[in-house]
Amino acid sequence: AMFSTRGYFASFSKWSHVLKLPSKRTLKQFAPFVIPVTTTQVGRCSVYVAMGNTIASCFGEHAMAAQQIVCSFFYTFIPIADSLSLTAQSFLPALMMTNNVNNDNNKQVRAKTLRHTILNFLKAAGLFGAALASMVATIPLLVRFFTSDPAVAALVNSVVPILFCIFVFHGVFCASEGLLLAQKDLIFLGRMYAAYFVVVPYFMQRIKWMASTTTTAATGAAGVVRLQSVWIVFIIYQYIRISAWVSRVAWLQFKTERDAFHNETML
C-alpha cells in the first residue's frame, strides 16, 4: 500500500480541527495533569530566572559573562541524562501493565520486576553521572575558546567544582524523576515544585540583598564569591530534589511490595 506523510496527516490538517475545542471526555482525561504539570514546569523555570536576575542585577559584567559561559556548558550537558527520564517514562508504564491481573502471584512478580528495573536505572544513572562529571572536568581546558578575559575565565573555573558535584548525581536525579513520572506521581512532584517556586527564589533574593548591601573595593574577588554563592544555592536545591525523589521512589516501591506480599505474610 502506498503511504505518504501528506496522506497520513490529511485528517489533522484542517483548520476546523485546529480551532475545534476538545471534547468533554478529552478534557476530563487531561484535567488531573494540568495543575501538577504546570506547577512542575513553573517551579523549574523560576530557579533559573531567579539566578539570572540575581547575577545580572548586582554582580557586574564579569560575573554576567561568566554566568553565560557556565550556562552554555550547563544546558549542553543537562539533556544527556534526560534520556534516562524519557526511557523510564516510556518503558515503565508498559512494564507495570504486564500481568496486571488482580491476583497475588502477578502482583509479586510485578513488584520483583519493578525493583529489578529501578536498580538497573540507578546503575545506569551512576554511569551517566560519571560520564557527565568527566565532561565537566574539561571545562577549564575549554573556557579559553569562550573568552579571552582572564577575570571571566577565573570566575568560570571557580564554579567548576560545584558543577562537578551537580552532574555527578544528575543521572540519579533524572532517573528517579522519570520513575516518578512513569508511576504518575504527579501530585507529589507538583507540590514539591510549587514549594521550590517560592523557596529557591527567596534564597536567591537573599544573596542579591547581601550583595547589594555589601561594599568592598575588591570587586573582582567579590564577584568570585558571589557567583559561587548563587550556584551553592542551586546545588543545595539539587541535592534536596535528589534526596526527595529517591526517597519517594523507595517509598512507592515499599508500598508496592507490601501490597504484593501482604497476603503471603498473613498466611
Backbone as JSON, one array per atom type, in Angstrom:
{
  "sequence": "AMFSTRGYFASFSKWSHVLKLPSKRTLKQFAPFVIPVTTTQVGRCSVYVAMGNTIASCFGEHAMAAQQIVCSFFYTFIPIADSLSLTAQSFLPALMMTNNVNNDNNKQVRAKTLRHTILNFLKAAGLFGAALASMVATIPLLVRFFTSDPAVAALVNSVVPILFCIFVFHGVFCASEGLLLAQKDLIFLGRMYAAYFVVVPYFMQRIKWMASTTTTAATGAAGVVRLQSVWIVFIIYQYIRISAWVSRVAWLQFKTERDAFHNETML",
  "N": [[0.84, -1.18, 0.0], [0.44, 2.25, -0.75], [2.04, 4.95, 0.91], [2.07, 8.13, 2.36], [3.31, 11.13, 3.86], [1.69, 13.36, 3.69], [-0.77, 12.2, 3.14], [-1.22, 10.76, 5.48], [-1.45, 12.73, 7.46], [-3.6, 14.1, 6.6], [-6.17, 14.15, 7.74], [-5.69, 15.62, 9.98], [-5.0, 18.15, 9.3], [-6.82, 20.14, 8.82], [-8.23, 23.37, 9.26], [-10.52, 23.58, 10.72], [-10.32, 21.51, 12.53], [-8.16, 22.32, 14.03], [-9.09, 24.63, 15.31], [-11.2, 23.65, 16.69], [-12.69, 22.92, 19.8], [-11.58, 20.64, 22.36], [-13.18, 17.52, 23.21], [-15.51, 16.87, 25.94], [-14.85, 14.5, 27.18], [-12.14, 14.21, 26.56], [-11.11, 16.5, 27.84], [-11.68, 15.81, 30.46], [-9.99, 13.64, 30.79], [-7.48, 14.86, 30.65], [-7.53, 16.74, 32.65], [-6.61, 16.04, 35.36], [-3.86, 16.29, 35.07], [-3.15, 18.9, 34.57], [-2.68, 20.96, 36.59], [-0.57, 19.76, 38.27], [1.51, 19.33, 36.31], [1.85, 21.9, 35.29], [2.67, 23.39, 37.57], [5.02, 22.04, 38.04], [6.64, 22.7, 35.8], [6.7, 25.51, 36.0], [7.88, 25.78, 38.5], [10.45, 24.76, 37.97], [11.45, 26.59, 36.04], [11.45, 28.98, 37.47], [13.65, 28.92, 39.14], [15.92, 29.22, 37.48], [15.35, 31.69, 36.38], [15.46, 33.28, 38.67], [18.16, 32.97, 39.35], [19.43, 34.2, 37.12], [18.4, 36.8, 37.37], [19.46, 37.59, 39.85], [22.25, 37.59, 39.42], [22.54, 39.32, 37.21], [21.61, 41.73, 38.16], [23.27, 42.83, 40.16], [25.92, 41.9, 40.21], [27.85, 42.59, 38.38], [29.64, 43.03, 35.21], [31.6, 41.1, 34.61], [30.86, 38.83, 36.11], [28.38, 38.37, 34.93], [29.13, 37.71, 32.3], [30.63, 35.42, 32.83], [28.65, 33.78, 33.93], [27.05, 33.37, 31.69], [28.69, 31.78, 30.11], [29.03, 29.58, 31.8], [26.38, 28.69, 31.91], [26.08, 27.95, 29.26], [27.64, 25.61, 29.06], [26.28, 24.16, 31.03], [23.6, 23.88, 30.08], [24.18, 22.42, 27.85], [25.13, 19.98, 28.8], [23.08, 19.06, 30.42], [20.81, 17.84, 28.93], [21.81, 15.31, 28.29], [21.56, 13.3, 30.26], [18.86, 13.3, 30.4], [17.74, 11.38, 28.83], [17.5, 9.14, 30.41], [15.31, 9.74, 32.05], [13.31, 9.98, 30.09], [13.34, 7.42, 29.0], [12.52, 5.9, 31.2], [9.92, 6.9, 31.49], [8.71, 5.97, 29.18], [9.15, 3.24, 29.17], [8.54, 2.07, 31.68], [5.65, 2.28, 32.28], [4.51, 0.36, 30.5], [5.7, -1.93, 31.5], [4.59, -2.02, 34.05], [1.97, -2.53, 33.39], [2.09, -5.11, 32.52], [1.07, -8.37, 33.15], [-1.03, -7.41, 34.64], [-3.09, -8.33, 36.46], [-5.53, -8.94, 38.9], [-4.35, -10.65, 41.09], [-2.48, -12.36, 43.64], [-0.09, -13.62, 42.86], [0.7, -12.47, 40.38], [0.97, -9.83, 41.22], [3.16, -10.05, 42.91], [5.17, -10.87, 41.15], [5.27, -8.63, 39.51], [6.08, -6.68, 41.36], [8.66, -7.6, 42.05], [9.9, -7.47, 39.54], [9.7, -4.74, 39.06], [11.32, -3.71, 41.1], [13.81, -4.74, 40.3], [14.09, -3.41, 37.87], [14.19, -0.71, 38.67], [16.59, -0.7, 40.12], [18.34, -1.24, 38.02], [18.03, 1.1, 36.5], [19.13, 2.95, 38.29], [21.75, 2.06, 38.35], [22.52, 2.59, 35.71], [22.23, 5.33, 35.89], [24.36, 5.98, 37.55], [26.51, 5.52, 35.81], [26.0, 7.44, 33.84], [26.31, 9.72, 35.43], [29.04, 9.59, 36.05], [30.14, 9.9, 33.5], [29.2, 12.48, 32.81], [30.37, 14.03, 34.82], [33.02, 13.73, 34.11], [33.03, 15.13, 31.71], [32.48, 17.71, 32.66], [34.83, 18.2, 33.99], [36.5, 18.96, 31.98], [36.03, 21.59, 31.41], [37.75, 23.75, 32.36], [39.76, 23.53, 30.45], [38.47, 24.15, 28.12], [37.4, 26.67, 28.38], [38.87, 28.78, 27.41], [38.2, 29.0, 24.77], [35.89, 30.38, 24.85], [36.17, 32.82, 26.06], [38.48, 35.54, 26.24], [39.18, 36.95, 28.36], [40.9, 37.04, 31.33], [39.81, 37.41, 33.9], [37.11, 36.72, 33.63], [37.4, 34.05, 32.85], [38.54, 33.03, 35.18], [36.4, 33.28, 36.95], [34.57, 31.5, 35.79], [35.98, 29.07, 36.09], [35.95, 28.92, 38.84], [33.47, 27.99, 39.44], [33.41, 25.45, 38.51], [34.05, 23.18, 40.3], [31.62, 23.07, 41.74], [29.77, 22.57, 39.71], [30.71, 20.05, 38.98], [30.02, 18.53, 41.24], [27.27, 18.74, 41.0], [26.66, 17.45, 38.55], [27.64, 14.88, 38.88], [25.71, 13.49, 40.21], [23.58, 13.89, 38.61], [22.49, 12.05, 36.84], [21.21, 10.26, 38.58], [19.25, 11.95, 39.56], [17.7, 12.47, 37.2], [16.89, 9.86, 36.5], [15.4, 9.04, 38.77], [13.38, 11.01, 38.82], [12.17, 10.46, 36.37], [11.19, 7.9, 36.94], [9.27, 8.5, 38.86], [7.52, 10.09, 37.34], [6.74, 8.15, 35.51], [5.26, 6.48, 37.1], [3.15, 8.08, 37.54], [3.12, 9.89, 39.65], [2.24, 12.57, 40.04], [1.07, 14.49, 41.66], [2.67, 14.63, 43.96], [5.11, 15.53, 42.79], [4.22, 17.96, 41.7], [3.5, 19.42, 44.03], [5.95, 19.57, 45.35], [7.52, 21.05, 43.53], [6.02, 23.35, 43.51], [6.6, 24.3, 46.04], [9.36, 24.71, 45.75], [9.28, 26.75, 43.92], [8.76, 28.97, 45.45], [10.63, 28.9, 47.57], [13.36, 28.63, 46.61], [13.82, 30.93, 44.84], [13.55, 32.83, 46.9], [15.85, 32.5, 48.51], [17.73, 33.11, 46.59], [17.16, 35.8, 46.23], [17.89, 36.68, 48.73], [20.67, 36.44, 48.56], [21.08, 38.35, 46.62], [20.27, 40.64, 48.02], [22.21, 40.67, 50.06], [24.49, 41.04, 48.51], [24.01, 43.56, 47.44], [24.08, 45.18, 49.65], [26.58, 44.99, 50.59], [29.67, 46.5, 50.61], [32.69, 46.75, 48.94], [36.09, 47.17, 48.01], [37.46, 45.36, 46.52], [36.33, 44.3, 43.92], [36.62, 42.28, 42.01], [37.36, 39.95, 43.49], [35.1, 39.8, 45.07], [33.21, 39.24, 43.13], [33.83, 36.59, 42.44], [33.13, 35.18, 44.78], [30.43, 35.81, 44.95], [29.29, 34.75, 42.59], [29.8, 32.05, 42.99], [28.25, 31.67, 45.29], [25.61, 31.81, 44.37], [25.46, 29.5, 42.8], [25.94, 27.65, 44.78], [23.6, 27.76, 46.25], [21.98, 26.66, 44.28], [23.03, 24.03, 44.09], [22.42, 23.0, 46.59], [19.65, 23.05, 46.42], [19.42, 21.2, 44.31], [20.42, 18.83, 45.47], [18.57, 18.45, 47.5], [16.31, 17.95, 45.96], [17.13, 15.53, 44.71], [17.38, 13.84, 46.95], [14.72, 13.86, 47.84], [13.36, 12.79, 45.6], [14.54, 10.2, 45.26], [13.96, 9.08, 47.76], [11.2, 9.07, 47.6], [10.74, 7.33, 45.43], [11.74, 4.98, 46.6], [9.89, 4.73, 48.68], [7.46, 4.36, 47.29], [8.06, 1.93, 46.04], [8.33, 0.34, 48.28], [5.67, 0.37, 49.22], [4.44, -0.93, 47.06], [5.6, -3.51, 47.2], [4.79, -4.23, 49.75], [2.0, -4.36, 49.47], [1.91, -6.41, 47.59], [3.02, -8.64, 48.83], [1.57, -8.93, 51.12], [-0.63, -10.63, 51.69], [0.65, -13.09, 51.58], [2.35, -12.93, 53.75], [0.52, -12.8, 55.81], [-0.48, -15.35, 55.73]],
  "CA": [[0.0, 0.0, 0.0], [1.2, 3.49, -0.82], [1.96, 5.73, 2.13], [2.71, 9.45, 2.27], [3.12, 11.96, 5.04], [0.53, 14.22, 3.45], [-1.97, 11.4, 3.27], [-1.41, 10.36, 6.88], [-1.85, 13.87, 8.26], [-4.68, 14.83, 5.93], [-7.31, 14.33, 8.64], [-5.31, 16.52, 11.07], [-4.51, 19.42, 8.75], [-7.91, 21.07, 8.55], [-8.32, 24.45, 10.23], [-11.66, 23.32, 11.61], [-9.84, 20.63, 13.61], [-7.25, 23.1, 14.88], [-9.87, 25.58, 16.09], [-12.25, 22.96, 17.42], [-12.39, 22.64, 21.19], [-11.59, 19.2, 22.67], [-14.43, 17.01, 23.78], [-15.55, 16.82, 27.4], [-14.13, 13.3, 27.59], [-10.71, 14.52, 26.48], [-10.81, 17.44, 28.92], [-11.73, 15.06, 31.73], [-8.79, 12.81, 30.86], [-6.29, 15.68, 30.85], [-7.7, 17.64, 33.8], [-5.76, 15.75, 36.53], [-2.45, 16.56, 34.8], [-2.91, 20.31, 34.27], [-2.06, 21.69, 37.7], [0.76, 19.22, 38.63], [2.5, 19.55, 35.26], [2.1, 23.34, 35.2], [3.48, 23.8, 38.71], [6.35, 21.45, 37.87], [7.39, 23.48, 34.83], [6.9, 26.85, 36.55], [8.87, 25.65, 39.57], [11.77, 24.6, 37.38], [11.88, 27.81, 35.37], [11.64, 30.07, 38.42], [15.0, 28.84, 39.7], [16.87, 29.8, 36.52], [15.04, 33.12, 36.28], [15.97, 33.93, 39.88], [19.62, 33.01, 39.22], [19.79, 35.23, 36.16], [18.08, 38.12, 37.93], [20.39, 37.91, 40.94], [23.58, 37.88, 38.88], [22.5, 40.46, 36.3], [21.21, 42.98, 38.81], [24.23, 43.48, 41.06], [27.21, 41.23, 40.3], [28.82, 43.17, 37.46], [29.7, 42.46, 33.85], [32.43, 39.89, 34.58], [30.04, 37.73, 36.6], [27.36, 38.09, 33.92], [29.77, 37.0, 31.2], [30.98, 34.08, 33.32], [27.4, 33.02, 34.07], [26.61, 32.98, 30.35], [29.53, 30.64, 29.69], [28.67, 28.43, 32.65], [25.06, 28.19, 31.47], [26.26, 27.28, 27.97], [28.04, 24.23, 29.38], [25.24, 23.53, 31.84], [22.47, 23.49, 29.23], [24.65, 21.41, 26.9], [25.29, 18.69, 29.48], [21.83, 18.64, 31.08], [19.94, 16.9, 28.2], [22.41, 14.0, 28.08], [20.96, 12.36, 31.2], [17.4, 13.3, 30.26], [17.32, 10.14, 28.18], [17.1, 8.21, 31.47], [13.94, 10.08, 32.43], [12.4, 9.66, 28.97], [13.26, 5.96, 28.89], [11.68, 5.42, 32.3], [8.53, 7.26, 31.23], [8.17, 5.18, 28.07], [9.33, 1.81, 29.39], [7.97, 1.58, 32.93], [4.21, 2.03, 32.25], [4.23, -0.92, 29.85], [6.13, -2.97, 32.43], [3.62, -2.08, 35.14], [0.74, -3.11, 32.87], [2.3, -6.52, 32.27], [0.49, -9.22, 34.2], [-1.83, -6.55, 35.5], [-4.27, -9.08, 36.87], [-5.67, -8.77, 40.34], [-4.08, -11.81, 41.93], [-1.26, -12.17, 44.43], [1.1, -14.09, 42.16], [1.1, -11.46, 39.41], [1.42, -8.66, 41.96], [4.51, -10.32, 43.41], [6.07, -10.85, 40.0], [5.41, -7.24, 39.08], [6.86, -5.97, 42.38], [10.05, -8.01, 41.91], [10.38, -6.93, 38.28], [9.83, -3.29, 39.22], [12.51, -3.47, 41.91], [14.97, -5.02, 39.46], [14.18, -2.34, 36.87], [14.62, 0.51, 39.35], [18.02, -0.85, 40.4], [19.07, -1.1, 36.75], [18.03, 2.51, 36.16], [20.08, 3.64, 39.16], [23.1, 1.7, 37.88], [22.76, 3.4, 34.51], [22.37, 6.71, 36.35], [25.73, 6.13, 38.02], [27.38, 5.62, 34.64], [25.77, 8.76, 33.25], [26.91, 10.71, 36.31], [30.5, 9.54, 35.88], [30.46, 10.48, 32.18], [28.95, 13.92, 32.85], [31.39, 14.64, 35.66], [34.25, 13.78, 33.3], [32.88, 16.24, 30.77], [32.6, 18.96, 33.4], [36.24, 18.38, 34.33], [37.22, 19.53, 30.83], [35.66, 22.99, 31.23], [38.91, 24.66, 32.43], [40.53, 23.46, 29.21], [37.67, 24.67, 27.02], [36.91, 28.01, 28.62], [39.63, 29.75, 26.62], [37.53, 29.17, 23.48], [34.68, 31.17, 25.07], [36.53, 34.17, 26.48], [39.91, 35.86, 26.33], [39.34, 37.76, 29.57], [41.33, 36.17, 32.44], [38.9, 37.55, 35.04], [35.92, 35.91, 33.33], [37.82, 32.65, 32.89], [38.72, 32.66, 36.59], [35.05, 33.12, 37.52], [34.02, 30.24, 35.28], [36.69, 27.96, 36.73], [35.58, 28.85, 40.25], [32.18, 27.29, 39.56], [33.57, 24.08, 38.01], [33.85, 22.16, 41.35], [30.19, 22.97, 42.07], [29.15, 21.87, 38.58], [31.12, 18.64, 39.08], [29.17, 17.9, 42.27], [25.9, 18.69, 40.48], [26.49, 16.5, 37.45], [27.97, 13.51, 39.26], [24.46, 12.87, 40.64], [22.49, 14.3, 37.73], [21.85, 10.85, 36.32], [20.29, 9.77, 39.62], [18.1, 12.86, 39.57], [16.85, 12.24, 36.02], [16.29, 8.53, 36.57], [14.38, 9.0, 39.81], [12.24, 11.82, 38.39], [11.48, 9.69, 35.34], [10.46, 6.8, 37.59], [8.08, 9.07, 39.48], [6.59, 10.45, 36.28], [6.21, 6.92, 34.91], [4.25, 5.95, 38.02], [2.11, 9.11, 37.61], [3.12, 10.53, 40.97], [2.29, 13.97, 39.63], [0.67, 15.37, 42.77], [3.86, 14.81, 44.77], [6.04, 16.39, 42.05], [3.64, 19.3, 41.6], [3.58, 20.09, 45.33], [7.35, 19.85, 45.64], [7.97, 22.15, 42.68], [5.34, 24.56, 43.98], [7.39, 24.79, 47.18], [10.63, 25.22, 45.22], [8.97, 28.0, 43.22], [8.8, 30.04, 46.44], [11.79, 28.84, 48.48], [14.65, 28.87, 45.95], [13.97, 32.37, 44.53], [13.71, 33.6, 48.14], [17.26, 32.48, 48.9], [18.46, 33.87, 45.57], [16.97, 37.21, 46.54], [18.7, 36.97, 49.91], [22.03, 36.67, 48.07], [21.03, 39.65, 45.94], [20.21, 41.67, 49.06], [23.51, 40.71, 50.71], [25.45, 41.62, 47.57], [23.72, 44.99, 47.25], [24.37, 45.91, 50.89], [28.0, 44.81, 50.92], [30.56, 47.38, 49.86], [34.08, 46.33, 49.01], [36.89, 47.69, 46.91], [37.94, 44.22, 45.72], [35.15, 43.84, 43.18], [36.91, 41.01, 41.35], [37.25, 38.87, 44.47], [33.7, 39.69, 45.47], [32.48, 38.58, 42.06], [34.04, 35.15, 42.54], [32.34, 34.68, 45.9], [29.01, 35.97, 44.66], [28.88, 33.79, 41.57], [29.8, 30.75, 43.63], [27.14, 31.53, 46.22], [24.4, 31.52, 43.61], [25.48, 28.08, 42.42], [25.84, 26.86, 46.0], [22.15, 27.65, 46.5], [21.44, 25.72, 43.3], [23.41, 22.65, 44.38], [21.61, 22.58, 47.74], [18.33, 22.76, 45.83], [19.51, 19.97, 43.53], [20.59, 17.69, 46.38], [17.28, 18.24, 48.16], [15.46, 17.27, 44.98], [17.58, 14.15, 44.56], [17.01, 13.11, 48.17], [13.26, 13.71, 47.86], [12.93, 11.89, 44.52], [14.99, 8.83, 45.56], [13.18, 8.61, 48.91], [9.83, 8.82, 47.14], [10.78, 6.09, 44.65], [11.89, 3.88, 47.56], [8.63, 4.59, 49.41], [6.47, 3.75, 46.39], [8.42, 0.53, 45.86], [7.98, -0.33, 49.54], [4.22, 0.17, 49.22], [4.11, -1.95, 46.06], [5.98, -4.82, 47.73], [3.94, -4.52, 50.91], [0.7, -4.8, 48.97], [2.04, -7.66, 46.86], [3.38, -9.77, 49.69], [0.82, -8.83, 52.37], [-1.41, -11.85, 51.94], [1.56, -14.21, 51.81], [2.84, -12.76, 55.12], [-0.59, -13.13, 56.71], [-0.59, -16.81, 55.78]],
  "C": [[0.88, 1.24, 0.0], [0.98, 4.29, 0.46], [2.67, 7.06, 1.9], [2.4, 10.23, 3.53], [1.88, 12.83, 4.89], [-0.77, 13.45, 3.61], [-2.26, 11.05, 4.72], [-1.95, 11.51, 7.71], [-3.01, 14.65, 7.65], [-5.84, 15.13, 6.87], [-6.99, 15.3, 9.79], [-4.99, 17.93, 10.59], [-5.61, 20.41, 8.44], [-7.99, 22.11, 9.66], [-9.48, 24.23, 11.2], [-11.26, 22.43, 12.78], [-8.92, 21.39, 14.57], [-8.04, 24.0, 15.82], [-10.94, 24.92, 16.93], [-11.82, 22.65, 18.84], [-12.42, 21.13, 21.44], [-12.9, 18.78, 23.31], [-14.36, 17.0, 25.31], [-14.8, 15.6, 27.93], [-12.62, 13.54, 27.59], [-10.3, 15.47, 27.59], [-10.77, 16.73, 30.27], [-10.48, 14.2, 31.9], [-7.54, 13.62, 31.18], [-6.35, 16.55, 32.1], [-6.79, 17.31, 34.98], [-4.3, 16.11, 36.33], [-2.13, 18.05, 34.71], [-2.15, 21.0, 35.39], [-0.7, 21.1, 38.09], [1.83, 19.51, 37.59], [2.86, 21.04, 35.16], [2.98, 23.81, 36.35], [4.9, 23.23, 38.62], [7.2, 22.31, 36.94], [7.69, 24.89, 35.35], [7.94, 26.82, 37.66], [10.28, 25.5, 39.06], [12.29, 25.93, 36.82], [12.18, 28.93, 36.36], [13.04, 30.09, 39.0], [16.0, 29.53, 38.78], [16.62, 31.29, 36.33], [15.61, 33.86, 37.48], [17.49, 34.02, 39.86], [20.06, 34.13, 38.3], [19.53, 36.63, 36.69], [19.07, 38.54, 39.0], [21.75, 38.33, 40.4], [23.57, 39.15, 38.04], [22.27, 41.79, 37.03], [22.31, 43.63, 39.63], [25.62, 42.85, 41.09], [28.25, 41.76, 39.31], [28.95, 42.39, 36.17], [30.56, 41.19, 33.78], [31.63, 38.68, 35.04], [28.95, 37.36, 35.59], [27.93, 37.31, 32.75], [30.12, 35.57, 31.6], [29.74, 33.2, 33.45], [26.89, 32.55, 32.71], [27.41, 31.78, 29.85], [29.19, 29.4, 30.49], [27.34, 27.83, 32.2], [25.16, 27.49, 30.11], [26.69, 25.82, 28.17], [26.92, 23.49, 30.09], [24.1, 23.02, 30.97], [22.88, 22.5, 28.14], [24.71, 20.04, 27.54], [23.97, 18.15, 30.05], [21.03, 17.62, 30.26], [20.52, 15.49, 28.06], [21.77, 12.95, 28.98], [19.44, 12.35, 31.13], [16.88, 12.04, 29.58], [16.91, 9.09, 29.21], [15.65, 8.46, 31.88], [12.95, 9.69, 31.34], [12.25, 8.16, 28.81], [12.37, 5.39, 29.98], [10.2, 5.7, 32.03], [7.9, 6.43, 30.12], [8.19, 3.69, 28.36], [8.55, 1.3, 30.6], [6.45, 1.37, 32.88], [3.84, 0.71, 31.6], [4.61, -2.09, 30.77], [5.12, -3.14, 33.56], [2.29, -2.66, 34.69], [0.86, -4.6, 32.61], [1.79, -7.34, 33.46], [-0.35, -8.4, 35.18], [-3.18, -7.2, 35.8], [-4.33, -9.07, 38.38], [-5.55, -10.1, 41.07], [-2.7, -11.67, 42.54], [-0.01, -12.56, 43.66], [1.62, -13.04, 41.17], [1.57, -10.18, 40.09], [2.85, -8.85, 42.46], [5.54, -10.3, 42.29], [6.32, -9.43, 39.55], [6.26, -6.44, 40.07], [8.35, -6.31, 42.25], [10.66, -7.43, 40.63], [10.61, -5.42, 38.37], [11.07, -2.95, 40.05], [13.78, -3.66, 41.08], [15.18, -3.9, 38.43], [14.68, -1.05, 37.49], [16.11, 0.45, 39.65], [18.84, -0.7, 39.12], [19.13, 0.37, 36.3], [19.04, 3.28, 37.01], [21.52, 3.29, 38.79], [23.46, 2.51, 36.64], [22.96, 4.87, 34.88], [23.78, 6.97, 36.86], [26.71, 6.28, 36.88], [27.23, 6.98, 33.96], [26.42, 9.85, 34.1], [28.42, 10.76, 36.16], [30.91, 10.19, 34.55], [30.28, 12.0, 32.2], [30.0, 14.64, 33.7], [32.72, 14.74, 34.92], [34.19, 14.92, 32.3], [33.05, 17.59, 31.47], [34.06, 19.25, 33.73], [37.05, 18.99, 33.19], [36.93, 21.02, 30.64], [36.86, 23.93, 31.37], [39.77, 24.64, 31.18], [39.8, 24.12, 28.05], [37.28, 26.13, 27.17], [37.65, 29.06, 27.79], [39.02, 29.97, 25.24], [36.27, 30.05, 23.6], [34.99, 32.6, 25.5], [38.04, 34.32, 26.5], [40.21, 36.71, 27.55], [39.72, 36.85, 30.74], [40.39, 36.24, 33.65], [37.64, 36.71, 34.85], [36.26, 34.43, 33.4], [37.99, 32.17, 34.32], [37.37, 32.44, 37.28], [34.42, 31.81, 37.07], [34.66, 29.05, 35.98], [36.34, 27.81, 38.2], [34.29, 28.07, 40.47], [32.31, 25.82, 39.16], [33.43, 23.03, 39.11], [32.38, 21.97, 41.73], [29.46, 22.23, 40.96], [29.48, 20.38, 38.61], [30.23, 17.91, 40.08], [27.71, 17.81, 41.83], [25.74, 17.54, 39.49], [26.85, 15.07, 37.84], [26.73, 12.76, 39.73], [23.29, 13.24, 39.73], [21.77, 13.11, 37.11], [20.85, 10.27, 37.3], [19.05, 10.64, 39.68], [17.15, 12.58, 38.41], [16.16, 10.89, 36.08], [15.16, 8.49, 37.59], [13.15, 9.84, 39.44], [11.46, 11.1, 37.3], [10.67, 8.55, 35.91], [9.2, 7.31, 38.27], [7.05, 9.48, 38.44], [5.96, 9.22, 35.65], [5.13, 6.31, 35.8], [3.14, 6.96, 38.31], [1.98, 9.71, 39.01], [3.19, 12.05, 40.8], [1.94, 14.93, 40.77], [1.87, 15.67, 43.66], [4.84, 15.76, 44.08], [5.52, 17.82, 41.97], [3.76, 20.07, 42.9], [5.02, 20.46, 45.66], [7.85, 21.04, 44.82], [7.24, 23.45, 43.02], [6.07, 25.17, 45.16], [8.71, 25.38, 46.7], [10.44, 26.57, 44.53], [9.07, 29.2, 44.18], [10.15, 30.07, 47.16], [13.09, 29.23, 47.78], [14.8, 30.33, 45.52], [14.14, 33.24, 45.78], [15.18, 33.66, 48.54], [18.14, 33.17, 47.85], [18.34, 35.37, 45.83], [17.73, 37.62, 47.8], [20.15, 37.24, 49.51], [22.1, 38.04, 47.39], [21.03, 40.79, 46.96], [21.56, 41.81, 49.75], [24.56, 41.35, 49.81], [25.25, 43.13, 47.43], [24.05, 45.81, 48.49], [25.82, 45.79, 51.31], [28.84, 45.72, 50.04], [31.98, 46.91, 50.05], [34.82, 46.89, 47.82], [37.35, 46.58, 45.99], [36.78, 43.63, 44.95], [35.41, 42.52, 42.47], [36.76, 39.84, 42.29], [35.82, 38.68, 44.91], [32.88, 38.98, 44.42], [32.62, 37.09, 42.1], [33.14, 34.56, 43.6], [30.86, 34.72, 45.55], [28.53, 34.96, 43.62], [28.83, 32.38, 42.16], [28.59, 30.58, 44.54], [25.82, 31.25, 45.55], [24.34, 30.04, 43.24], [25.48, 27.17, 43.64], [24.37, 26.68, 46.39], [21.54, 26.62, 45.54], [21.8, 24.27, 43.65], [22.68, 22.13, 45.62], [20.21, 22.21, 47.28], [18.34, 21.44, 45.07], [19.61, 18.74, 44.43], [19.31, 17.4, 47.17], [16.32, 17.53, 47.22], [15.84, 15.8, 44.83], [17.16, 13.31, 45.76], [15.5, 12.84, 48.21], [12.8, 12.71, 46.81], [13.3, 10.44, 44.84], [14.19, 8.26, 46.73], [11.75, 8.27, 48.49], [9.75, 7.54, 46.31], [10.88, 4.89, 45.58], [10.59, 3.64, 48.32], [7.55, 3.95, 48.53], [6.76, 2.27, 46.16], [8.1, -0.27, 47.12], [6.49, -0.61, 49.61], [3.8, -0.92, 48.24], [4.43, -3.34, 46.59], [5.14, -5.2, 48.94], [2.57, -5.01, 50.48], [0.79, -6.16, 48.3], [2.26, -8.84, 47.77], [2.6, -9.77, 51.01], [0.09, -10.12, 52.69], [-0.52, -13.04, 52.26], [2.1, -14.15, 53.25], [1.77, -13.15, 56.11], [-0.75, -14.63, 56.84], [0.56, -17.41, 56.58]]
}
